[in-house]
Amino acid sequence: IHGFKRQFSNTFTEIADMKLQKKASDLSAVNGSDYDQEYEKLTKEFINLGSYPFTFDSGTTPAIKQLRTKLLISEIGSINYQMDEIGSNLIGNTEVLTTFLELFDQGMIKQKLTKNTHENKRGEDLDGKTPANMLLFGTPSKLFDGSQTEDAFYDFLETGYARRCFFALGNPNRKAFHSLTPEEAYKQALLNSNSPTISTLATNFQQLASIKYYNWKLEVPDDVGIKLVEYRFACEKYAESLPEHSEILKAEIAHRFFKALKLAGAFAFVDLSLEITMEHLLQAILLTEDSGEALKTILNREKPYVKLAKYIASSGIELTHADLTEALPFYKTTSTYRNEQINLATAWGYKNHI
């Protein structure tokens, strides 16, 4: 997406300047003031909001609100949060994740009331919506540590992220790679690094950032809309059939239709289609269902005592409490909890012939 990023930077500057000119013209007409002065004042305020970050990996709520103000003025762009190594960074970014819960769906968030002084003027509260996108990825071992990070992750799922996100859980197939000879593996690596498919996609994505596709409108034909409603009814019926204690899964299933619609819109835009076709919707539904299966796997995680039993069984040596405390994050608690985990691990081990 490097080409898209470069092209979008130019488009952002051009559209933002057009919006500032229009607002300056409106203010000049309403107040009877000089256009150039109004334009200069607006431009200065816009620059003081800082440069537009294409993506960011950490931040604060006030900074996100400031960025949102810039986007509301320019009427282009979105708030793009991208976190790598989710297991290591989740706890340190709970403020951003909590803020994004509000931003999702409608792209709206309430302003914090601050004291207005001569040195620190309170900004204008602008109405509008700003798209918010989030990409979180990393390794399961760090995220599902059976301790604080894992608990925080499932709290976020329950609070609202389960119904807002797409999920994927991958297991690399190393056997296929190791079955190759060194020569074959080398040639395959060269082929992958110069893939014409990637080059074609990069070129296609770059053109999507062109100014001529700004504010692209998509129509939803009746047959596609009916199919979406049919999918919605099926999802809600399935969600109702689940037991009450499956709150996270019930919420995710009941909202799948909305995720599928937004994804179908993204597919249609990539194709530069004037409408969301039945193919776009069915492809989106298929991916949404795959996401749901991945979430089920994530929710059916191993309990801490199962991890404890497997670790003890696979270590091959005698272990002390000190060894377990160093090796397992979730084991660092009180002696009562440790004894309980050992008893549960023992019982699970007997039942599963470990």
N, C-alpha and C positions, 0 to 999 in steps of 0.2 A: 504493500500500500504506500510505498515511498512516493510514487508518482502522484497518487491521489492526494497525499499530504501537501506536496508542493503546489499542485493545481488548486487545492482548496484554500491554501494560504492567500493566493492571488484573488480568488473569488470572494473570500471573506472580506478582504480589504476593499474591494470594489463595491460589494453590496452594502457594507457598513457605511461607506462614504455617501452612497445614494440615500440611505436612511437618515443620516445626519443632515444632508442638504434639505431633504423634505421636511424634517422637524424644524430646522432653522427657518425655512420658508413659512411654515405654519405659525411659529412663534412671532415672526416678523409681522405677519398679517394680523394676528390677534392683538399684539401689544403695540403695533405701530412703530416698531423699533427697526434699526438698521439690520439688514440681512447678514452682512459680513460680520458684524459684531456677534450676532446670535450664533452664526456658524462657528466662529472662532471660539466662543465660550463652550459650545457643545463638544467641539473637537478636543479642547483641553480637558474637559471632564471625562471624555471617553478614553483619552490617553492615560489619565491618572488612575483609571481602573486596572491598569496593567496590560501586558500583552496576553493574547489568547493562547493558552496551552492546548495543543492538539490532544494530548493525554497527560495524566498525572498518576503517580503511584501512592501518594499520601497527601494529607492536607487537613484543614480545619473547617468547621461549619461556617465561620465568618468569611473565609476565603472562597468557599463554594458559593455563598450568597453574593459575594462581590463579582465573581465570574458570571453568575446568573444575571446580574444587573447589566453587565457588558453585553451579554447575548440578547437580552430583552431590547436593548437600545439598537443593536445591529440587526436584529431579527434574522439571524443566521447562526448556525453552529449548534453544538450540543456539549454537554458536560460528560467527558469520557474518562472514567476511572478504570485503571488497569493495575491489578496487583499480582505480582509474581510471588512464588513461594508462600502461598496462602497460610500454610501451617506456621511459618515463622513470623508472619506479619499481621495475622488476624487480630490478635489482642491489642496491638499498638495502633490499630486503625478502626476501633469500634465507633469512634465519633463520626468518621466519614460514612461508615456503613449504616449507622442510625439515621444520618441525614438523607442518605439515598433512599431509605424506606419511604420518606415523604415525597421525594422527587419522582419516584417511579409512577407509572400509569399516566398521570396528568402533567408532570413536569412543573408542579407548583409547590411552594414552600413559604411559610409565613416569616415575616421579618422580625428580628429581635429589636425591642425598643431600647434605644440608647439615649443617654443624656445629650442634648444639643448645646454646644458651647460655641464661642467665637472661633476657637481654634479647630474644633472638631464638629463640622456641620453634619447633621443627620441627612442621609441621602433620600432622594425621592423614592417612594414605594411604587414601583411600576407593575401594572397588570400584564399578565401574559403567561405563556407556557414555554418551558425550555426542555427539549429532550434530554434524557439522562441515560447513559449506557455504562455497563459495568462488565468487566472481564476479570474473573478470579481463577487462577490456576496454580497447580503445585502438585506435590506428591502426597498420596494418602497416608503414608507412614508418619509424616510430620503433623498432618491435620488431625488424624484419628489417633491421638496419643493416649486416649483414655483419661485425660486430665482436663485442665482449664481450657485449652484451645478447643478440644472436641465439644465440651459443654457449651462454650460460647457459639460455636458453629451451629449446633442444633437449636440453641435459643433463637438465633437469627432466622433459621428455617421456620420455626414455629411462629415467630413474630410477623413474618410476611414474605420472606425471600423464597420460600418453597413455591408459592403461587406466581412469583414474578420472574423466575429464572429458568433457563434451560440447563440441564445437567448432562455431564458425560463422565464416565469412569472407564479409563483405558488400562489394558494390561499388555505391554509390549511383547510381541512374539519373537523372542530371541532365537528359538529353535530354527526357524526358517532362515535366519541370517547365518547361523553357525553351520548350516548344511551346505553352504557355498564354499567354494575354494577361495583362497586369498585373492586370486586373479579375478574371479567372478565378483567378489565383494567389492574390489577396487573399481571395476568397470561400472558396477551398479551405483556406487557412490558418485562417480563422475556424471553418470546419466541423470541422477536425481538433482545434482547441483546446477545442471544446465537444462532443466526441464522446460521445453517449449510451452507446456501447458501453463506453468507459472508465469512465464513472460506474457502470454496471451491474456491471462487474468489481470496481470498488473496494468496492461495497456487499457483493458476494458474498465477497470476500476478508476483509472486516471481520468477518463472522459466523463465519468459520472460526476466529478467535481466541477465540471464546466458550468459557467454562469447560466447557460441556456437551459439547464435542468433545475435551476433554482425554483423552489416552491412547486415541484412536480405534483400534479393531482392524479389520483387513481380512482377509477370508477369500479364499483362492485356490481356486476350483473345480477339479475334476480336469481338465476339458477345457482350461482356461487353463494349468494346470501342465504338461500334456502338450505343449501348443503351445510353451511356453517351453523345455522340454527339446529339442524338435525344433529350435527356433531355436539353442539352444546347440550341438547336434551340427553343424548347418550352419555355424556360425561357426568351430568348432574345425577342421572339415574344410577350410574355406577358409584358415584361418591356417596349417595344415600344408602347404598347397600353395604357399605363398609361399617365396621363397629365404631362406636363413639371415641374409643381411645386412639384411633388412627387419625388424629386431628390434622397432622401435617400432610399426610397423603390425601385426605378428603379435600382439603383446601386446594392442593395442587391440581387434583383431577377436575374439580369444579371450575377452575379458571383456565383450563387448557385451551378452550375455544378462543379466548382473548389472545393468548400467546400465539396460537396458530394464525389468527388473522393478521397480527403485526408482522409475523415472519413471512406470511404470504405477500404482504405489502412490500417487504424488503426484496423478496425474490422478483416481484414484478418490476420494481425499480431497477434492479440489476439488469433485467432484460429490456429495460426502457419501454415497457408495455404501458399502454394507456388505460388498461384495466387489469384487475386481478382475475386471472383465468382459473378454470377448474383445476388445471394442472398445477398451478401455483399453490392453490389451497390444499390439494391432496398431498403434495410434496411437503408442505408445512405441517399438515396433520401427522404424516408419517414420522417426521423428525421430532415432533412434539411427543408422540407416543414412545419413541426411542428414549427421549429425555426422561419420560415418566418411569420407564424400566430402569434407567440408571439411578434415578432417585430412590426407587424401591431397594436397590442394592445398597445404596448409601445408608438408608434408614435401617437396614438389617445388618448393622455393623456388629463386629465381635465385641462382646462385653469384656471389661477389664480382667475379670477372673479367667476368661477363656484365653486371653493373651498371656496371662500369667502362667497358666497350665502348659501352654504350648512352649513358652520360653524355657520353663524348668525342664520339660521333657526333651527339648532339642539341644540343651546346653551340653549334656554329656558329662558334666562334672557336678560335684556337690556345691551347693550354693548357700550363702548366709543371707540374712536380712540386709546386710550392708551391700552385698553384690546386687541384690534385687533393687535396692533403693537407687543405686547408681545407674542401673541399666534401664529401669522402667519409670517414666515420669509419673504415672498414676499411683505408684507405690509409695511416694513420699508423703505419707500422712501419719496419723496416730497408730499406736500399736493395736488398738481395738479394730480399726479398719483393716490393718494388715492381717490380723488373725482371721477376720471374716473373709477376706479375699483368698487366703490360703485354704480355708475350709471349703469355700465355694469352688475353687480351682481343683481341689482334691475330689470333690463330689462329681464335678464335670468330667474329670479325668477318668474316674472309675466307670462312669456311664458310657464314655466314648472309647473305652479300652486304651487309654493313654497311660 
